[in-house]
Amino acid sequence: MAKQNVAEQFVDILARAGVQRMYGVVGDSLNPVVDAIRRNSAIEWVQVRHEETAAFAAGAEAQITGRLAACAGSCGPGNLHLINGLYDAHRSMAPVLALASHIPSSEIGLGYFQETHPDQLFRECSHYSEMISNPKQMPRLLQTAIQHAIGQGGVSVVTLPGDIADAPAPERAAEHALVTSIPSVRPADAEIDKLARLIDEAKRVTLFCGSGTAGAHAEVMEFAERVKSPVGHALRGKEWIQYDNPYDVGMSGLLGYGAAYEATHECDLLILLGTDFPYNAFLPDDVKIVQVDVRPEHLGRRSKLDLAVWGDVRETLRCLTPRVKVKTDRKFLDKMLKKHADALEGVVKAYTRNVQKHTPIHPEYVASVLDELADDDAVFTVDTGMNNVWAARYLTPNGRRRVIGSFSHGSMANALPQAIGAQFTDRGRQVVAMSGDGGFSMLMGDFLTLVQYDLPVKIVLFNNSALGMVELEMMVAGLPSYGTTNHNPDFSAIARAAGAFGVRVEKPRQLGSALKEAFKHKGPALVDVVTDPNALSIPPKIKADMVTGFALSASKVVLDGGVGRMVQMARSNLRNVPRP
């Protein structure tokens, strides 16, 4: 058997850790690793057009599968391009291993061509960032990086000079078992008892849920029924907690709707479940607050806590629920459910008024029709900006759909590259990118990646020829909008020129048939929808100190925005409310 080089050993270890593909752009110092992948049937090399796309794609794949994903960049500018997508993956707690190849080891520190210091560069967006400077560090250093990414949930970066990658691997290198899953964490009994006492003493309990409730839907519903609690959620908690939820009061925060804000402020005990909700201006400061999170560093960094509970939501509730006394008074829950339904019906009027005749097309209408026509197990990737609003208010979760976005990092241009990573995990599953014209054009070159690999991603382009969220921010500051207008081409023509399906929609009556045609197409497709740049959205509650970036303005047509099928669900939940 021929002796392995370091690159071959590197690839073998990644395959053993469950990595199925590596996204990147090949070049110089990276060549030994890419060649090792070429000769290893367990891992596929995915050639993208920009390394930022590689990192976003890997992060999306990790979020969809729960497995370690990988990306790579060549020395200097190549791996430098990874950084934005890695920040997003890290803040989304997606397990990603990034390979930053490096200049020849003998030239490091001497101002060599394309020299950077990636082991230092990526430290802020990773749990682990180290350089292999000697072949004898393999495979222990790579194994350590893998353990960090999987065990702590986030990014690990390995810097590898090209000459080291091509060097002979050490003989009989130590290899140990790899961690591939995260264990459950339950709080101590003393903490559970403290929490149970707080709940028993409270008359009005509200739950506010984040992405940490993934896999805990049944436990949250059982607990909410036991204590008669309204259940609100943050954006990242929507897909996990909103469906089949008779206690739903909507979402709080900048993109919020319904009665979640009221429910969190009118209770006397607020329980934050698996959420690192960043907007503390939307959290109360005059009620008791308990936070439950598997990441102890999240506890108490957004609001003052009366009790911090270290544990994952599912195991915590399994221990807690039997110890809590059953509450029979539904007055608070029923009051919040009615407020929620009334709030949704109130704003729906803005959405329903002549919406099917309005041109340019209301983006709310586009999102609503998309929600109706998309598959029940579709994966939606959502660009940052106003598309977050439409996704938050119109996409209907059901326990099988997924919604991926740059919800913590807030980057532009994430939807297309994340759709690439999501589609590679399952070519038979519908993947829909809800892209804005600004975000799409920023990384538009990787539309060619869809064509090259014949990935059947469907891009629904909300084309308002503006950076809508930025315009809204300028309005608050009393500034005229400037530098926010995009002079756009016909994006559908670009799609067709690239060899994909492309259609442009300028009138509402064209929308349904265009989406259906795109969804039936077997390859990549783009639906370029010309939407109203004046359709903005505001949170359900506004105070002067909440956030600069949202305000009412007489100079714009500001819509509260409809909420699609959620109003039906809210009214359905009211069936359980006793009538006077």
Disulfide bonds with the S-S distance in Angstrom:
none
